[in-house]
């Protein structure tokens, strides 16, 4: 958007010309605790005054250890865990694959349709969408296999909304057995809720069946929680909604409260299997970023932002779901806590994607002072990701703008 930010707080971005915009994008789900959270700002200033860098592999520091311990306690499951830190979600996913391959001695990696896992070589190889993420950047990483994701509105197995989860899980498991071999797969990398894919919530039973298959075949189940983690879906991690316990969880975005940091948190036996020096990063777990992350976690806890995300989800449902009945271009509305998506189609019967309608809605939102995002494999989804600290009145004002834009289209 043609908006150059000058300052931001509380769900409002002010540009260099003095215009104010309601922020329903949150830096792509980074600013869960807001653009200038008090605890984060104070922690960053204090740590920067002490020292800004040493490199943890050279001279360690307490902030890194404290953050690792905190993440180990937060991720789903009562298991002994290890964590280490990097700079971005793509690096976290790439290193999770390294851990899985080292621990299992296998090479094959399974990813899914509509997925986004980053823009590094392995990240874009795992990412499903060709343009703009992979076009002209090949060759891609080998031994990456893609399987259907449970997308109830567009179920690749042809099942209903209610049956999509089991149907797509069966299709994926059959493909792993026949096309790859369960004993050849090092890792299954999956988003519990697809973010860039268009806020796709898989059908009931999909993640559970895949998790069970992985456990039975010694496959490392990697949950990419980069976008859906840190209270965004109304739980600390989106995996919790399905009751699964991932072997490895990757985090970034909301972890740092606006500072660049990413984490890989995994079962201790997997993480300990890697040889000394095999994992590391010059800036990964930078002391200022670790301080920001610890403060961001405290902001979530103090502010009750897990529960706040649930209430935002209820507001989304109340405001957006009626559009399904009242607006022909709206094919589907999806809500997962403080993640929401409106998918546009030109023909409801055929579910023909309509990216132009999504673009027109976003253009109208900009004209009326609201920042929202486009998403989806077909570029036909308007995605809404407000800061979890946004005031209810401001959220409703922003949603009113989106609703009017949709009705106008």
LINJOFEN-V994171 format. One record per residue. N is the residue number from 1. PHI is phi in radians with two decimals (* if undefined). Layout:
n & phi
N & PHI
N & PHI
//
This chain:
n & phi
1 & *
2 & -1.35
3 & -2.20
4 & -1.76
5 & -1.26
6 & -1.93
7 & -2.80
8 & -2.76
9 & -2.98
10 & 1.01
11 & 1.53
12 & -2.20
13 & -1.93
14 & -1.89
15 & -1.57
16 & -1.19
17 & -1.67
18 & 1.55
19 & -1.39
20 & -1.86
21 & -2.23
22 & -1.35
23 & -1.62
24 & -1.93
25 & -2.13
26 & 0.91
27 & 1.05
28 & 1.07
29 & 1.15
30 & -1.50
31 & -1.58
32 & -1.02
33 & -1.71
34 & 1.77
35 & -1.38
36 & -2.60
37 & -1.03
38 & -0.99
39 & -1.16
40 & -1.17
41 & -1.04
42 & -1.17
43 & -1.14
44 & -1.08
45 & -1.10
46 & -1.13
47 & -1.22
48 & -1.10
49 & -1.26
50 & -1.42
51 & -2.96
52 & -1.75
53 & -2.92
54 & -2.40
55 & 1.39
56 & -1.06
57 & -1.25
58 & -1.71
59 & -2.35
60 & -1.17
61 & -2.62
62 & -1.14
63 & -1.03
64 & -1.08
65 & -1.10
66 & -1.09
67 & -1.20
68 & -1.06
69 & -1.10
70 & -1.16
71 & -1.11
72 & -1.01
73 & -1.45
74 & -1.58
75 & -1.12
76 & -1.08
77 & 1.76
78 & -1.67
79 & -2.26
80 & -1.28
81 & -2.24
82 & -2.31
83 & -2.32
84 & -2.48
85 & -2.19
86 & -2.37
87 & -1.88
88 & -2.66
89 & -1.07
90 & -1.06
91 & -1.12
92 & -1.10
93 & -1.10
94 & -1.02
95 & -1.30
96 & -1.10
97 & -1.13
98 & -1.04
99 & -1.08
100 & -1.09
101 & -1.16
102 & -1.14
103 & -1.26
104 & -1.70
105 & 1.26
106 & -1.93
107 & -2.04
108 & -1.16
109 & -2.27
110 & -1.82
111 & -2.25
112 & -2.32
113 & -0.98
114 & 1.20
115 & -1.41
116 & -2.34
117 & -2.27
118 & 2.14
119 & -2.13
120 & -1.27
121 & -1.03
122 & -1.20
123 & -1.03
124 & -1.32
125 & -1.17
126 & -1.34
127 & -1.18
128 & -1.44
129 & -1.37
130 & -1.28
131 & -1.84
132 & -1.68
133 & -1.40
134 & -2.08
135 & -1.04
136 & 1.30
137 & -1.83
138 & -1.29
139 & -1.32
140 & -1.60
141 & -1.19
142 & -1.38
143 & 1.03
144 & -1.99
145 & -2.09
146 & -1.96
147 & -2.23
148 & -1.22
149 & -1.70
150 & -1.30
151 & -2.11
152 & -0.92
153 & -1.23
154 & -2.24
155 & -1.03
156 & -1.19
157 & -1.57
158 & 1.32
159 & -1.57
160 & -1.28
161 & -0.91
162 & -1.26
163 & -1.80
164 & -1.09
165 & -1.00
166 & -1.08
167 & -1.14
168 & -1.26
169 & -1.12
170 & -1.09
171 & -1.11
172 & -1.16
173 & -1.16
174 & -1.07
175 & -1.12
176 & -1.09
177 & -1.14
178 & -1.52
179 & -1.67
180 & -2.11
181 & 1.73
182 & -1.00
183 & -1.43
184 & -1.85
185 & -1.59
186 & -1.42
187 & -2.55
188 & -1.97
189 & -1.90
190 & -2.60
191 & -1.55
192 & -1.08
193 & -2.32
194 & -1.24
195 & -1.61
196 & -1.06
197 & -1.19
198 & 2.04
199 & 0.87
200 & -1.64
201 & -1.69
202 & -1.16
203 & -1.15
204 & -0.98
205 & 1.65
206 & -1.14
207 & -1.14
208 & -1.09
209 & -1.14
210 & -1.16
211 & -1.08
212 & -1.14
213 & -1.05
214 & -1.07
215 & -1.07
216 & -1.24
217 & -1.98
218 & 1.18
219 & -1.65
220 & -1.39
221 & -1.54
222 & -1.85
223 & -1.65
224 & -1.46
225 & -1.81
226 & -1.03
227 & -1.66
228 & -1.59
229 & -1.53
230 & 1.03
231 & 1.36
232 & -1.00
233 & -1.66
234 & 1.60
235 & -2.37
236 & -1.00
237 & -2.33
238 & -1.10
239 & -1.00
240 & -1.12
241 & -1.09
242 & -1.68
243 & 1.28
244 & -1.56
245 & -2.11
246 & -1.13
247 & -1.29
248 & -2.36
249 & -2.10
250 & -1.82
251 & -2.35
252 & -2.99
253 & 0.64
254 & -1.10
255 & -1.02
256 & -1.68
257 & 1.04
258 & 1.93
259 & -1.65
260 & -1.35
261 & -2.79
262 & -2.44
263 & -2.28
264 & -2.12
265 & -2.14
266 & -2.50
267 & -0.92
268 & -1.02
269 & -1.15
270 & -1.21
271 & -1.16
272 & -1.28
273 & -1.30
274 & -1.38
275 & -1.15
276 & -0.97
277 & 1.53
278 & -1.30
279 & -2.17
280 & 3.05
281 & -2.88
282 & -1.01
283 & -1.75
284 & -1.05
285 & 1.24
286 & -0.87
287 & -1.02
288 & -1.19
289 & -1.16
290 & -1.10
291 & -1.08
292 & -1.10
293 & -1.13
294 & -1.07
295 & -1.22
296 & -1.11
297 & -1.09
298 & -1.12
299 & -1.08
300 & -1.09
301 & -1.19
302 & -1.16
303 & -1.48
304 & 1.01
305 & -1.31
306 & -1.09
307 & -1.20
308 & -1.10
309 & -1.09
310 & -1.13
311 & -1.18
312 & -1.08
313 & -1.06
314 & -1.12
315 & -1.13
316 & -0.96
317 & -1.09
318 & -1.11
319 & -1.51
320 & -1.75
321 & -1.10
322 & -1.05
323 & -1.12
324 & -1.05
325 & -1.49
326 & -1.84
327 & -2.23
328 & -1.04
329 & -1.20
330 & -1.50
331 & -1.55
332 & -2.70
333 & -2.19
334 & -2.22
335 & -2.34
336 & -2.39
337 & 1.09
338 & -1.58
339 & -2.07
340 & -2.49
341 & -2.52
342 & -2.07
343 & -1.76
344 & -1.86
345 & -2.34
346 & -1.63
347 & -2.48
348 & -1.13
349 & -1.11
350 & -1.57
351 & 0.99
352 & -1.22
353 & -1.05
354 & -2.22
355 & -1.13
356 & -1.12
357 & -1.12
358 & -1.08
359 & -1.13
360 & -1.17
361 & -1.09
362 & -1.14
363 & -1.13
364 & -1.14
365 & -1.07
366 & -1.06
367 & -1.05
368 & -1.69
369 & 1.49
370 & -2.24
371 & -1.71
372 & -2.34
373 & -2.20
374 & -1.70
375 & -2.74
376 & 1.75
377 & -0.99
378 & -1.78
379 & 1.02
380 & -2.05
381 & -2.12
382 & -1.66
383 & -1.90
384 & -2.16
385 & -2.39
386 & -1.28
387 & -1.01
388 & -1.22
389 & -1.57
390 & -1.08
391 & -1.22
392 & -1.09
393 & -1.09
394 & -1.18
395 & -1.07
396 & -1.11
397 & -1.09
398 & -1.12
399 & -1.18
400 & -1.07
401 & -1.10
402 & -1.08
403 & -1.04
404 & -1.12
405 & -1.11
406 & -1.14
407 & -1.13
408 & -1.16
409 & -1.16
//
